[in-house]
């Protein structure tokens, strides 16, 4: 992705967040210059990859296949220094955009429509070999449990949520004509380096072409702490 495209994505998501009355923690608005002054008291942000995360999954067409995310809080399964056993994200999916089919090896999560259009999540179970099971899938949504055919598109209107379990394939899209969606995620600790299994092989983080200075740093770009 071009840096200019990433900058525009962040500004667009900031506007959507403001529209829906959600407030972000201070570190989400730090400039690259401010990050240069931050010492070890902010290691939790660095070590647990809190903050902005814009990805085209290495496919080069963010408007069609991509996600804009902010990790607001997170523990760390690989570092006993951090005791949190949970994570929270805020995500944006634009109308006409999709996020690819994938599951998590370890993480379970609630996906919540925080505002905007209607979110659609297609759900399959993993057959055990990475393929999509044709068997009915169990849907857990806002206290209701039921079974539905594999590949069912669960529609979530604002305020509604869906629980996703390990090895449960899911993708994301927006119901046409309903508008961009602001999405919440409440989950176990998040590890984007090791806990994602995509149905079709693709990357998790973008390669960046630096055509202009960064507006915000992404969660894997922070400078080392000031000593």
Buried (B, 14 or more C-beta within 10 A) or exposed (E): BBBBBBBBBBEBBBEBBEEEEBEBEEBBEBEBEEBEEBEEEBBBBBBBBBBBBBBBBBBEEBEEBBBBBBBBBBBBBEEEEBEBEEBBBBBBBBBEBBBBBBBBEEBBBBBBBBBBBBBBBBBBBBBEEEEBBEEEBEBBBEEEEEEEEBBBEBBBEBEBBBBBBBBBBBBBBBBEEBBBBBBBBBBBBBBBEEBBBBBEEBEBBBEBEEEEEBBBBBBBEBEEEEE
